[in-house]
Structures are given as structure tokens and as C-alpha cells.
Amino acid sequence: MALRVAVRPGGCSGFSYEMFFDSDVAGDDQTLDFSGVKVIVDPSSAQLLTGATLDYKDGLQQAGFSIDNPNATRTCGCGQSFS
């Protein structure tokens, strides 16, 4: 089981992030290990996520995963989509 991080067409700015646990790993997926947490990314999403950082926040104001993507030229107000 691994955390899949993907970029899909959609959202109010053009692309949206998608994260879910996946046990299906394709031969061309990139697989990374961060302190025992396995992360997989498909090739087309990897191009849009080059240089991006994934963080988990657990606080009163914010809780959950956040992505800081230097490739995003514009983001929407909710922070879930970009172009």
C-alpha cells in the first residue's frame, strides 16, 4: 500500500491534486520512500510535480496534506487546483 499523488485535469484553475492510498503500482510509476512512507506518482503527474514538496500539517488552523508546487503559476482560493 502506498500514497499515490496525482495531478488531474479539472478544478477551477485547470489542474487539481489527487491523493489516495493505492496498492496498484504500474511499471512506469515513480516510487519514492520518505522515512518508511511509500509514495507513487505516474509519469504525466511527475512532470507537473517536479520540484514540489508534500507536507502534512496537523494544527487548529490547518490539518492534512499540502503541496507547494513551484510549477503552479496560478492557484485557486481553496488551494486545491492550479495552472
Buried (B, 14 or more C-beta within 10 A) or exposed (E): EBBBBBBEEEBEBBBBBEBEEBEEBEEEBBEEEEEEEBBBBBEEBBEBBEEBEBEEEEEEEEEEEEBEBEBBEEBBEEEBBBE
